[in-house]
Amino acid sequence: MKKILKGFKDFIGYQIIADFKIDNVNDIKYKRNIEEILNEAISKSGLKLVKEENNPMIHQFKPYGVTAGAVLEQSHLYIHTWPEYGCVTIDIFSCSGKEQAELAFEILKEKLEPTEIKKRTIYRVKIREEVTRAAKLDRKMSNRKMPEHIKYGGR
């Protein structure tokens, strides 16, 4: 098995969805702060940004609040802020392993300093079930090669 499957070899991906309660709302009001935090979480966790125009995408709402999203080689990382409620939501999806997603989450936690955290983790799409289902639906094509991303559980 490839290294990318370490920690969840039977699944395509690992997702972290979290809600942070933030006391210092000045840190989450504006684009420049969230952009720095997003970029640091990506670079220090070993995640790789897809090199495309407008990636990461950062939107400043009026009068305040930010949505920041990055398309990664491994999948995506999104941050949404609601300063008026002292709330930040995080969505990290990785198809290359649990470790990088968890490290990015820890960096976001360190930088945003939440006073309260609600975190959910999801192992996404069980590979063996999907491969079995595909094989049953397509027995006539059994001599064809399986695509590498299905075979190894990542892209």
Buried (B, 14 or more C-beta within 10 A) or exposed (E): EEEBBEBBEEBBBBBBBBBBEBEEBEBBBBBEBBBEBBBBBBEEBEBBBEEEEEEBEBEBBEEBBBBBBBBBBBBBBBBBBBBEEBBBBBBBBBBBBBBBBBBBBEBBBEBBEBEEEEEEBEBBEEBEEBBEEEEEEEEEEEEEEEEEEEEBBBB
